Amino acid sequence: MLNDQEMKYLERIVSMYLDYAELQAERKIPMSMEDWAKRLDGFLEFNGNELLIGAGKISTEQAKLHAETEFEKYRIIQDKLYKSDFDEFLLLEEENQK
């Protein structure tokens, strides 16, 4: 899980790269997916980021299991907090009748 500082950094670096990609598109520079991958690696390295070499330490199955587990925790909380439009309507009606 990323902390606030890491999230802000990630948001900034993604925004910078998307701005760069938009400029490339406006200049009508043709790029293949392989070109984009190379440019992204260069962009990240230029900004002082280390690149993940190889597959990393976590398998696809481990990552999927972790994501599903975290989503289930999130879903339970969301289900408890969820109010449908009908529920909201009933609450408004109750308040209006008081």
URNORTA-V803262 format. One record per residue. PSI is psi as a letter, one per 30 degrees, with the letter a starting at -180 (none if undefined). Layout:
PSI ; PSI
This chain:
k ; k ; l ; e ; e ; e ; e ; e ; e ; e ; e ; e ; e ; e ; e ; e ; e ; e ; e ; e ; e ; e ; e ; e ; e ; e ; f ; h ; j ; k ; k ; l ; e ; e ; e ; e ; e ; e ; e ; e ; e ; e ; e ; e ; e ; e ; g ; g ; k ; k ; k ; j ; k ; a ; f ; a ; f ; k ; l ; e ; e ; e ; e ; e ; e ; e ; e ; e ; e ; e ; e ; e ; e ; e ; e ; e ; e ; e ; e ; e ; f ; k ; k ; l ; e ; e ; e ; e ; e ; e ; e ; e ; e ; e ; e ; f ; f ; none
